[in-house]
Amino acid sequence: MIPDHPLTRLVVYLLALCQTALAPCAFVYFVYYLYVSQTPSSFILTDNAPSDYYLLPTTIHYWLATEMMFYIFFQITRNRMQQTGPSITNSLTRKERRALVSLCIANVDSVQDWLPGWFSKEEDFDHSSSPSSMMPEFEEIYRENVIEWLSWAFFTAPLEDVLQHPDLLKEVEWMTNEVETTFHVRFPVGYNENLHSKRLNLDPVNAYHRPLVFYIGIQLMTLSYGLMVLQFGYGMKKYGPEAVHPNLLWNPVESSSYPPKRHRLQGRQHHYQQQLDTPVTTTQENEEEEERISYWFRDGDRSKTPIIFIHGIGAGLMCYAPFIHQLMQLGAPIFCIELPFVAMRCVEDVPTMEEIGHDIQEMLHRHDCQQAVYVAHSLGTAVASWTLQHLPKTVAGVVLLDPICFMLHYKDVCTNFVYRTPQTASESVVKYFASSELYISYYISRHFHWFQCALYVTPIIDEPRRKNHKRNSRIGSTALATTTMPRNTKIFLSEHDNIVNSPQVYAYLSKQGMDTEMMVGLDHASFLMHPTWQRQIIDTVTDYIHAK
């Protein structure tokens, strides 16, 4: 956990400033350079130019020019990313949406504490005010404001689009009525124009510029870690689209490891259809689709259940080097999945959750594995959550670290990662070194859909509580929408997590009977710097890979 001190906050801010200041400095340099040289053509180095013609060495001169061009690329890309994607209404049926609404309402203790968190006062939405001053009073939220927010929350659509579809409008009106009826409140008629609803997939993509050298450094470190540590050190092999890319150094994968596209995808559809028990439509477009995710694999003792590790937002697998090292010592077959679109690698192409699920299933099938113990951290728990809900037969056990998939109907994860003005050093690290990176921000703002990974677990009820549980109609009515967790389930929460509301999540999971551990004194991802907690997590994984 980063100490919250004025000095540490200053250091974090100065480091953040350094990574954004290079392009402006380059611009000032070239303005001054052109002024001194008095000729625009001198911007380009010529063979007959004197050695002292440039104010800086030639290499630095051209590097700064490259950084200026990359800054222009950044601005163009960020502007293009502002376009909102299509509504994904069809990803949920009306029945599923109603069940999800009921689940959300059933897990709200006070509507006065829940709903205002999704709104901010319009004059404060420039992120210059403290979080407490931005949040409106419950009485300031009008009915049309609620409908506007629900249109995004359950249809990923602006209110204007919902108003054009009577069926959708009727459904969102039902949602609003459910909130009013359940909590015995009545929203004022009309629309409060002084409020702004937080609609993650519709609000602007906010990102700060990073220099080209930053991305080159991340890419070189990623390549080095993969080549020197994962491949040569642990004997892992890389599979997926990056493994066969001619410009990468990874092992060439034999063609026999990759069945023809048509057969591979049809096989994936067959297995996926069995898991979901729903019809899958095969199209020519799907048949020609290639794998979307890459992963590392090392075989091991087949008497042990394989491990699937999924990293969170940051710089990829290399951030978890000590933890991965301990996983390797267990001797089980292990998969390390890469999510480059949240690893600061200039990857704009983002697979859908369905595509990731398809590839995970194909990954297990390719290596003759039926099930695995999923070990996931932070955003990786969103993938694990989707797998638990849609591919439960592939899950032998699950260990969730700093999970972001619980209580997502509350504002905490969304606000803390995207909208919050940092007040502490650890919050500043999240803001300036994670959420404001262009490609991470693009993924979160345009491809992260909360209802795809929101996980509501089926309660584990002991006999003395069974009668009382049956009388609770709010829980009983949503039982079919909850997810039954595997017997081998353990959840680790950080006590001072600055993204996840750990006390709230802990209370929810404990109420459902989940095996949950609070990592005392830790912040988000701090377990990576605490060997004692890493050892406890590894011991849990060890128990699960030996369980039958």
C-alpha positions as CSV (number, residue, x, y, z in Angstrom):
1,M,0.0,0.0,0.0
2,I,1.4,3.4,-1.0
3,P,1.8,5.7,2.0
4,D,-0.5,8.7,1.6
5,H,1.7,11.7,2.3
6,P,2.0,15.0,0.6
7,L,5.5,14.0,-0.6
8,T,4.3,10.7,-2.1
9,R,1.4,12.5,-3.8
10,L,3.9,15.1,-5.2
11,V,6.2,12.3,-6.5
12,V,3.3,10.5,-8.2
13,Y,2.1,13.7,-9.8
14,L,5.5,14.7,-11.0
15,L,6.0,11.2,-12.6
16,A,2.7,11.6,-14.3
17,L,3.6,15.0,-15.5
18,C,6.9,13.8,-16.9
19,Q,5.1,11.2,-19.2
20,T,2.8,13.9,-20.6
21,A,5.3,16.7,-20.9
22,L,7.5,15.3,-23.6
23,A,5.3,16.3,-26.6
24,P,4.8,19.9,-25.4
25,C,8.6,20.2,-24.8
26,A,9.3,18.8,-28.3
27,F,6.8,21.4,-29.7
28,V,8.6,24.3,-27.9
29,Y,12.0,23.0,-29.0
30,F,11.0,22.9,-32.7
31,V,9.3,26.4,-32.5
32,Y,12.6,27.7,-31.1
33,Y,14.6,25.7,-33.6
34,L,12.7,27.1,-36.6
35,Y,13.0,30.6,-35.2
36,V,16.8,30.2,-34.8
37,S,17.3,28.6,-38.2
38,Q,14.8,31.0,-39.9
39,T,14.0,28.4,-42.6
40,P,11.3,25.7,-42.4
41,S,13.3,23.4,-44.7
42,S,16.1,23.1,-42.2
43,F,13.7,20.9,-40.1
44,I,14.9,18.1,-42.3
45,L,18.5,17.0,-42.0
46,T,20.5,17.1,-45.2
47,D,23.9,15.6,-46.0
48,N,25.6,18.9,-46.4
49,A,24.3,20.4,-43.1
50,P,27.0,21.4,-40.7
51,S,27.5,19.2,-37.6
52,D,26.4,22.0,-35.3
53,Y,23.4,23.0,-37.4
54,Y,21.0,21.4,-34.9
55,L,20.5,22.6,-31.3
56,L,20.4,19.0,-30.1
57,P,22.2,15.9,-31.3
58,T,20.7,14.5,-34.5
59,T,19.3,11.4,-32.8
60,I,17.4,13.4,-30.2
61,H,16.3,15.9,-32.8
62,Y,14.6,13.2,-34.9
63,W,13.3,11.4,-31.8
64,L,11.5,14.6,-30.7
65,A,10.1,15.0,-34.2
66,T,8.8,11.4,-33.9
67,E,7.2,12.2,-30.6
68,M,5.5,15.2,-32.1
69,M,4.0,13.0,-34.8
70,F,3.0,10.4,-32.3
71,Y,1.2,13.1,-30.3
72,I,-0.8,14.0,-33.4
73,F,-1.6,10.3,-33.9
74,F,-2.7,10.2,-30.2
75,Q,-5.1,13.2,-30.7
76,I,-6.6,11.7,-33.9
77,T,-7.0,8.3,-32.3
78,R,-8.6,9.7,-29.1
79,N,-11.0,11.7,-31.2
80,R,-12.0,8.7,-33.2
81,M,-12.5,6.6,-30.1
82,Q,-15.1,9.1,-28.9
83,Q,-17.6,7.4,-31.2
84,T,-20.0,5.3,-29.2
85,G,-20.4,1.7,-30.2
86,P,-23.7,0.1,-31.2
87,S,-26.2,-0.9,-28.5
88,I,-25.8,-4.5,-27.4
89,T,-29.5,-4.8,-26.2
90,N,-29.7,-8.2,-27.9
91,S,-27.1,-9.6,-25.6
92,L,-29.7,-9.8,-22.9
93,T,-33.3,-11.1,-23.4
94,R,-36.2,-9.3,-21.8
95,K,-36.4,-12.1,-19.2
96,E,-32.7,-11.8,-18.4
97,R,-33.0,-8.1,-18.0
98,R,-35.9,-8.4,-15.7
99,A,-34.1,-11.0,-13.6
100,L,-31.0,-8.7,-13.5
101,V,-33.1,-5.7,-12.4
102,S,-34.6,-7.9,-9.6
103,L,-31.2,-9.0,-8.5
104,C,-29.9,-5.4,-8.3
105,I,-32.9,-4.3,-6.3
106,A,-32.7,-7.3,-4.0
107,N,-29.1,-6.4,-3.2
108,V,-29.7,-2.7,-2.4
109,D,-30.1,-1.9,1.3
110,S,-31.0,1.8,0.8
111,V,-32.0,3.4,-2.5
112,Q,-31.0,6.8,-1.0
113,D,-27.4,5.5,-0.8
114,W,-27.4,3.6,-4.0
115,L,-28.9,5.8,-6.7
116,P,-27.3,9.2,-6.1
117,G,-23.9,7.6,-6.6
118,W,-24.7,7.3,-10.3
119,F,-25.3,11.0,-10.7
120,S,-23.2,14.1,-10.4
121,K,-24.1,17.8,-10.4
122,E,-23.6,19.2,-13.9
123,E,-21.5,22.2,-12.7
124,D,-19.1,19.8,-10.9
125,F,-18.7,17.2,-13.7
126,D,-15.5,18.8,-14.9
127,H,-13.9,16.5,-12.2
128,S,-12.5,19.5,-10.3
129,S,-14.7,19.0,-7.2
130,S,-14.5,16.4,-4.4
131,P,-16.6,13.3,-4.8
132,S,-18.8,14.3,-1.9
133,S,-19.7,17.6,-3.4
134,M,-20.4,16.1,-6.9
135,M,-23.1,13.7,-5.5
136,P,-26.6,15.1,-5.5
137,E,-29.3,14.6,-2.9
138,F,-31.8,11.8,-3.6
139,E,-34.6,14.4,-3.9
140,E,-32.8,16.1,-6.8
141,I,-33.1,13.0,-9.0
142,Y,-36.2,13.2,-11.2
143,R,-38.0,10.4,-13.0
144,E,-36.6,11.2,-16.4
145,N,-33.0,11.2,-15.0
146,V,-33.6,7.7,-13.7
147,I,-35.0,6.6,-17.0
148,E,-32.0,8.1,-18.8
149,W,-29.6,6.2,-16.5
150,L,-31.5,2.9,-16.8
151,S,-31.5,3.2,-20.6
152,W,-27.7,3.1,-20.5
153,A,-27.4,0.5,-17.6
154,F,-29.6,-2.1,-19.3
155,F,-29.6,-1.2,-23.0
156,T,-26.3,0.5,-23.4
157,A,-28.2,3.2,-25.3
158,P,-28.9,6.9,-24.9
159,L,-32.4,7.9,-23.8
160,E,-33.1,9.3,-27.3
161,D,-32.8,5.8,-28.8
162,V,-35.0,4.2,-26.2
163,L,-37.7,6.8,-26.7
164,Q,-37.9,5.7,-30.4
165,H,-38.8,2.1,-29.4
166,P,-42.1,1.8,-27.5
167,D,-41.3,-1.7,-26.3
168,L,-38.0,-0.6,-24.7
169,L,-39.6,2.5,-23.2
170,K,-42.3,0.4,-21.7
171,E,-39.6,-1.9,-20.2
172,V,-37.5,0.9,-18.7
173,E,-40.7,2.4,-17.3
174,W,-41.3,-0.9,-15.6
175,M,-37.8,-0.8,-14.1
176,T,-38.5,2.7,-12.7
177,N,-41.8,1.6,-11.3
178,E,-40.1,-1.4,-9.7
179,V,-37.6,0.9,-7.9
180,E,-40.4,3.1,-6.7
181,T,-42.6,0.2,-5.5
182,T,-39.8,-1.7,-3.8
183,F,-38.4,1.2,-1.8
184,H,-41.6,3.1,-1.4
185,V,-40.3,6.3,-3.1
186,R,-41.7,8.5,-5.8
187,F,-39.5,10.4,-8.2
188,P,-40.5,13.9,-9.2
189,V,-41.9,14.1,-12.7
190,G,-39.6,15.8,-15.2
191,Y,-35.9,16.0,-15.9
192,N,-33.3,17.8,-13.7
193,E,-30.9,19.4,-16.2
194,N,-28.4,20.2,-13.4
195,L,-27.6,16.5,-13.0
196,H,-25.4,14.3,-15.1
197,S,-25.9,10.6,-15.1
198,K,-22.7,8.4,-15.2
199,R,-23.1,6.4,-18.4
200,L,-19.7,4.7,-18.9
201,N,-20.2,3.6,-22.5
202,L,-21.7,6.9,-23.6
203,D,-19.5,9.4,-21.8
204,P,-16.3,10.7,-23.4
205,V,-13.1,8.6,-23.5
206,N,-10.8,10.5,-21.1
207,A,-7.1,9.8,-21.7
208,Y,-3.8,11.5,-21.2
209,H,-1.0,11.4,-23.7
210,R,1.9,9.0,-23.2
211,P,5.1,9.3,-25.4
212,L,6.0,6.8,-28.0
213,V,9.1,5.8,-26.0
214,F,6.7,4.8,-23.2
215,Y,4.9,2.3,-25.4
216,I,8.2,1.0,-26.9
217,G,9.5,0.4,-23.4
218,I,6.4,-1.5,-22.4
219,Q,6.6,-3.6,-25.6
220,L,10.3,-4.4,-25.1
221,M,9.8,-5.4,-21.5
222,T,6.8,-7.6,-22.4
223,L,8.9,-9.3,-25.1
224,S,11.8,-9.7,-22.8
225,Y,9.7,-11.2,-20.0
226,G,8.0,-13.5,-22.4
227,L,11.1,-14.7,-24.1
228,M,13.6,-14.8,-21.2
229,V,11.4,-15.8,-18.3
230,L,8.3,-17.5,-19.6
231,Q,9.8,-19.3,-22.6
232,F,13.4,-19.9,-21.7
233,G,13.0,-19.8,-17.9
234,Y,9.8,-21.8,-17.4
235,G,9.6,-23.7,-20.7
236,M,6.3,-22.2,-21.7
237,K,5.0,-21.9,-25.2
238,K,2.8,-19.2,-26.7
239,Y,-0.3,-20.0,-28.6
240,G,-2.9,-17.8,-30.4
241,P,-2.6,-15.0,-33.0
242,E,0.6,-13.5,-31.6
243,A,2.4,-16.8,-31.5
244,V,2.3,-17.2,-35.3
245,H,2.9,-13.5,-36.1
246,P,6.0,-13.3,-38.3
247,N,7.4,-10.3,-36.5
248,L,7.4,-11.8,-33.1
249,L,10.1,-14.0,-31.5
250,W,7.8,-16.6,-29.9
251,N,8.1,-20.3,-30.7
252,P,6.7,-21.3,-34.1
253,V,3.6,-23.4,-33.5
254,E,3.2,-26.5,-35.5
255,S,0.3,-26.4,-38.0
256,S,-1.1,-29.5,-36.4
257,S,-1.8,-27.5,-33.2
258,Y,-4.1,-25.3,-35.2
259,P,-6.9,-27.0,-37.0
260,P,-8.4,-25.4,-40.1
261,K,-10.4,-22.3,-39.3
262,R,-13.8,-23.8,-40.3
263,H,-13.4,-27.0,-38.2
264,R,-11.9,-25.1,-35.3
265,L,-14.8,-22.6,-35.1
266,Q,-17.5,-25.2,-35.7
267,G,-16.0,-27.2,-32.9
268,R,-16.1,-24.2,-30.6
269,Q,-19.7,-23.5,-31.5
270,H,-20.6,-27.1,-30.7
271,H,-19.0,-27.1,-27.3
272,Y,-20.4,-23.6,-26.5
273,Q,-23.8,-24.7,-27.5
274,Q,-23.6,-27.6,-25.1
275,Q,-22.6,-25.3,-22.3
276,L,-25.3,-22.8,-22.9
277,D,-28.1,-25.1,-24.0
278,T,-29.0,-22.5,-26.6
279,P,-29.0,-22.6,-30.4
280,V,-26.0,-21.1,-32.1
281,T,-26.3,-19.7,-35.6
282,T,-23.3,-20.5,-37.9
283,T,-22.5,-17.9,-40.4
284,Q,-19.8,-17.6,-43.1
285,E,-18.4,-14.7,-41.1
286,N,-18.0,-16.8,-38.0
287,E,-16.5,-19.7,-39.9
288,E,-13.7,-17.5,-41.1
289,E,-13.0,-15.9,-37.7
290,E,-9.6,-16.5,-36.2
291,E,-8.7,-16.9,-32.5
292,R,-8.7,-13.6,-30.6
293,I,-6.7,-14.2,-27.5
294,S,-3.1,-15.4,-27.0
295,Y,-1.9,-17.4,-24.0
296,W,1.2,-19.2,-22.6
297,F,1.1,-22.8,-21.7
298,R,3.3,-25.2,-19.9
299,D,2.3,-28.8,-19.3
300,G,2.8,-30.5,-16.0
301,D,1.6,-33.3,-13.7
302,R,-1.7,-34.4,-15.2
303,S,-2.8,-35.8,-11.9
304,K,-3.2,-32.2,-10.8
305,T,-6.0,-29.9,-12.1
306,P,-4.7,-27.3,-14.6
307,I,-4.5,-23.6,-13.6
308,I,-5.7,-20.7,-15.7
309,F,-4.3,-17.4,-14.7
310,I,-5.9,-14.1,-15.9
311,H,-4.2,-10.8,-15.2
312,G,-5.8,-7.4,-14.6
313,I,-5.3,-3.9,-15.9
314,G,-1.7,-2.7,-16.0
315,A,1.3,-3.8,-18.1
316,G,0.3,-7.5,-18.5
317,L,1.8,-10.7,-17.1
318,M,5.2,-9.2,-16.2
319,C,3.5,-7.2,-13.3
320,Y,2.8,-10.6,-11.7
321,A,6.3,-12.1,-12.2
322,P,6.8,-13.2,-8.5
323,F,3.3,-14.6,-8.3
324,I,3.5,-16.5,-11.6
325,H,6.8,-17.9,-10.3
326,Q,5.1,-19.4,-7.3
327,L,2.3,-20.8,-9.5
328,M,5.0,-22.5,-11.7
329,Q,6.4,-24.3,-8.6
330,L,3.1,-26.1,-8.1
331,G,3.9,-28.4,-11.1
332,A,0.4,-28.4,-12.5
333,P,-0.4,-27.6,-16.2
334,I,-0.7,-23.9,-16.4
335,F,-2.2,-21.4,-18.8
336,C,-1.4,-17.7,-18.6
337,I,-3.9,-15.7,-20.7
338,E,-2.9,-12.3,-22.1
339,L,-5.3,-9.4,-22.4
340,P,-3.1,-6.9,-24.4
341,F,-5.9,-4.4,-24.8
342,V,-5.6,-3.5,-21.1
343,A,-1.8,-3.9,-20.9
344,M,-0.7,-0.6,-22.4
345,R,0.3,-2.1,-25.7
346,C,-1.5,0.1,-28.3
347,V,-4.0,-2.7,-29.0
348,E,-7.3,-1.3,-30.1
349,D,-8.9,-4.5,-31.3
350,V,-10.9,-5.9,-28.4
351,P,-12.6,-9.4,-28.5
352,T,-16.1,-9.8,-27.1
353,M,-16.7,-11.8,-23.9
354,E,-18.2,-14.5,-26.1
355,E,-15.1,-14.7,-28.3
356,I,-12.9,-14.9,-25.2
357,G,-15.1,-17.6,-23.8
358,H,-14.9,-19.5,-27.1
359,D,-11.1,-19.3,-27.1
360,I,-10.8,-20.4,-23.5
361,Q,-12.8,-23.5,-24.3
362,E,-10.8,-24.2,-27.4
363,M,-7.6,-23.7,-25.4
364,L,-8.6,-26.4,-22.9
365,H,-9.8,-28.7,-25.7
366,R,-6.5,-28.2,-27.6
367,H,-4.4,-29.3,-24.6
368,D,-6.8,-32.1,-23.6
369,C,-8.0,-30.5,-20.5
370,Q,-11.6,-30.7,-19.3
371,Q,-11.5,-28.3,-16.4
372,A,-9.2,-25.8,-14.7
373,V,-8.8,-23.8,-11.5
374,Y,-9.2,-20.2,-12.5
375,V,-7.0,-17.7,-10.7
376,A,-7.9,-14.2,-11.7
377,H,-7.1,-10.7,-10.5
378,S,-9.0,-7.4,-10.8
379,L,-10.3,-7.1,-14.4
380,G,-9.4,-10.8,-15.0
381,T,-12.2,-11.6,-12.6
382,A,-14.6,-10.2,-15.2
383,V,-13.5,-12.9,-17.6
384,A,-13.7,-15.5,-14.8
385,S,-17.2,-14.3,-13.9
386,W,-18.4,-14.7,-17.5
387,T,-16.9,-18.2,-17.6
388,L,-18.6,-19.1,-14.4
389,Q,-21.9,-18.0,-15.7
390,H,-21.7,-19.5,-19.3
391,L,-19.1,-22.2,-19.2
392,P,-19.4,-23.7,-15.7
393,K,-18.3,-27.1,-16.8
394,T,-14.8,-25.8,-17.4
395,V,-14.5,-24.5,-13.9
396,A,-13.1,-26.9,-11.3
397,G,-12.3,-24.1,-8.8
398,V,-11.9,-20.4,-8.7
399,V,-9.7,-18.0,-6.7
400,L,-10.7,-14.4,-7.2
401,L,-8.2,-11.6,-6.1
402,D,-9.5,-8.1,-5.7
403,P,-12.6,-9.0,-7.7
404,I,-14.4,-6.2,-9.6
405,C,-17.3,-8.5,-10.5
406,F,-19.4,-8.2,-7.4
407,M,-22.0,-5.5,-6.6
408,L,-21.4,-3.8,-9.9
409,H,-24.8,-2.2,-9.7
410,Y,-23.3,0.2,-7.2
411,K,-21.2,3.1,-8.4
412,D,-17.9,2.2,-6.6
413,V,-15.9,0.4,-9.3
414,C,-17.1,2.6,-12.1
415,T,-16.6,5.9,-10.3
416,N,-13.3,5.0,-8.6
417,F,-11.7,3.9,-11.8
418,V,-13.1,6.4,-14.3
419,Y,-14.7,9.4,-12.7
420,R,-13.0,10.0,-9.4
421,T,-10.7,13.0,-8.8
422,P,-7.8,11.4,-6.9
423,Q,-7.4,12.5,-3.3
424,T,-4.6,10.1,-2.2
425,A,-1.4,8.8,-3.6
426,S,-2.8,5.4,-4.4
427,E,-5.8,6.9,-6.1
428,S,-3.4,9.1,-8.1
429,V,-1.5,6.0,-9.3
430,V,-4.8,4.5,-10.5
431,K,-5.8,7.7,-12.3
432,Y,-2.5,8.7,-13.9
433,F,-0.9,5.4,-14.6
434,A,-3.9,3.1,-15.4
435,S,-7.4,4.5,-16.1
436,S,-6.2,7.5,-18.2
437,E,-4.0,5.4,-20.5
438,L,-5.6,5.7,-24.0
439,Y,-6.2,2.1,-24.8
440,I,-7.2,1.1,-21.3
441,S,-9.6,4.0,-21.2
442,Y,-11.0,3.0,-24.6
443,Y,-11.6,-0.5,-23.5
444,I,-13.3,0.5,-20.2
445,S,-15.4,3.3,-21.9
446,R,-16.5,1.4,-25.0
447,H,-16.1,-2.3,-24.5
448,F,-16.7,-3.0,-20.8
449,H,-20.4,-3.8,-20.2
450,W,-21.1,-4.3,-16.5
451,F,-24.0,-6.7,-16.9
452,Q,-21.8,-9.2,-18.8
453,C,-19.5,-9.8,-15.9
454,A,-21.7,-8.9,-12.9
455,L,-21.7,-11.9,-10.6
456,Y,-24.5,-12.7,-8.2
457,V,-23.9,-15.9,-6.4
458,T,-26.4,-18.5,-5.3
459,P,-26.5,-18.5,-1.5
460,I,-25.0,-21.5,0.4
461,I,-27.7,-22.1,3.0
462,D,-27.4,-24.2,6.1
463,E,-30.4,-26.1,7.4
464,P,-31.3,-23.7,10.3
465,R,-31.6,-20.8,7.8
466,R,-33.5,-22.6,5.1
467,K,-37.0,-21.8,6.3
468,N,-36.2,-18.1,6.7
469,H,-34.6,-18.1,3.2
470,K,-37.7,-19.5,1.6
471,R,-39.8,-16.8,3.2
472,N,-37.6,-14.1,1.6
473,S,-39.4,-13.5,-1.6
474,R,-36.9,-10.9,-2.9
475,I,-34.1,-13.5,-2.9
476,G,-36.3,-16.4,-4.0
477,S,-37.6,-14.5,-7.0
478,T,-34.1,-14.1,-8.3
479,A,-32.7,-17.5,-7.5
480,L,-32.7,-18.6,-11.2
481,A,-30.5,-15.6,-12.2
482,T,-27.8,-16.3,-9.6
483,T,-24.7,-18.3,-10.3
484,T,-23.9,-21.5,-8.4
485,M,-20.2,-21.3,-7.5
486,P,-18.0,-24.4,-7.5
487,R,-17.2,-26.1,-4.2
488,N,-13.6,-24.9,-4.5
489,T,-14.2,-21.2,-4.3
490,K,-12.1,-18.6,-2.4
491,I,-12.3,-14.8,-2.7
492,F,-9.5,-12.5,-1.5
493,L,-10.4,-8.8,-0.8
494,S,-8.0,-6.0,0.0
495,E,-9.2,-4.1,3.1
496,H,-8.2,-0.7,1.8
497,D,-8.9,-1.3,-1.9
498,N,-9.3,2.1,-3.6
499,I,-11.3,0.6,-6.5
500,V,-13.5,-2.0,-5.0
501,N,-15.8,-1.3,-2.0
502,S,-14.3,-4.2,-0.1
503,P,-16.4,-3.9,3.1
504,Q,-19.6,-3.9,1.1
505,V,-18.5,-6.8,-1.1
506,Y,-17.3,-8.8,2.0
507,A,-20.7,-8.3,3.7
508,Y,-22.5,-9.5,0.5
509,L,-20.3,-12.6,0.0
510,S,-20.4,-13.5,3.7
511,K,-24.2,-13.3,3.6
512,Q,-24.2,-15.7,0.7
513,G,-22.0,-18.1,2.6
514,M,-18.9,-17.6,0.3
515,D,-15.4,-18.4,1.6
516,T,-14.0,-14.9,1.7
517,E,-10.8,-13.6,3.1
518,M,-10.1,-9.9,3.9
519,M,-6.4,-9.0,3.3
520,V,-5.9,-6.7,6.2
521,G,-4.1,-3.4,5.5
522,L,-3.7,-4.0,1.8
523,D,-4.8,-1.8,-1.2
524,H,-5.7,-3.0,-4.7
525,A,-3.0,-5.4,-6.0
526,S,-0.9,-4.9,-2.9
527,F,-0.8,-8.6,-2.3
528,L,1.9,-8.7,-5.1
529,M,4.3,-7.0,-2.6
530,H,3.4,-9.1,0.4
531,P,4.8,-12.6,0.3
532,T,2.7,-13.7,3.3
533,W,-0.5,-13.1,1.5
534,Q,0.9,-14.6,-1.8
535,R,1.8,-17.7,0.2
536,Q,-1.8,-18.0,1.5
537,I,-3.2,-17.6,-2.0
538,I,-0.8,-20.2,-3.4
539,D,-1.8,-22.6,-0.6
540,T,-5.4,-22.2,-1.6
541,V,-4.6,-22.9,-5.2
542,T,-2.5,-25.9,-4.1
543,D,-5.5,-27.4,-2.3
544,Y,-7.8,-26.9,-5.3
545,I,-5.5,-28.5,-7.9
546,H,-5.3,-31.6,-5.7
547,A,-9.0,-31.7,-5.0
548,K,-11.0,-34.3,-6.8
